[in-house]
Amino acid sequence: MKFTKSILATALLAGAGVAQAELSANIGVASNYYFRGITQTDDGAAVSGGIDYNHESGFYVGTWMSNIDFTSAPKANAEIDGYLGFGGDIGDTGIGYDLSGWYYWYPGSGGDSQNGELDYAEISGSLSWEWLSATVAYTAWAEASDEDNTAQPFQDDDIYAELGIAPDWDYEGFAPSAAIGFYTFDQDGDGGQDLDYTTWTVGVTKDAGDFGSFSLNYVQNNFDGNADEFWGSDSPKFWLGWAKGF
């Protein structure tokens, strides 16, 4: 996975030792699946896996999937992501870049009871330098409807921006990482519904060699107004994870 799932990707796979081969795979288990600061499993455990193809030119394509549990969309119990992109370095500046497109598929979701389909597509761009990174993701298309003129997240023109830090510190196989992100929704404020939020997370990963990597992570948000209708509690949360690359 590249530049997505926030700490789920960076913290779990940072020490997994994914081979620099053209074709690779990864599996993971987490006590809670967080995506951009929001639980996707109703605070339950998640099992995930993915396959990636990386070309030496910088082009890549892959897929990733996990179980999910949306209380407002009971028919959705799986997420399958497909993505492709191109990344590389800008000359000798030490700056790296990544441009990608993503499709988030929730098979089985839909129906009036959950305000239509949930699938959506994003365009994402990232820059990195040393141990700093910046990512912006733009929702280019979404199936979600706004029935009854009710404001909803994950529709066209939503934007997520994130700053990440992964210092090149390694003490006995332990490596830290942190990120802060802001989600701004096109329909924020419509109908009196507050949707925008900021989220921050800190994690530490332990490289276990052939046994993959283990991580401990903290995540929190600053929800405003009545956003908890969508996002739930803004209290501090912790989750554990394990991942291995092949």
Helices and strands as residue ranges (DSSP letters): H 7-13, E 23-30, E 34-35, E 38-39, E 46-54, E 59-67, E 78-89, E 95-105, G 112-114, E 120-129, E 132-142, G 147-149, E 159-165, E 174-184, G 190-192, E 197-207, G 209-211, E 213-221, H 228-231, E 237-245
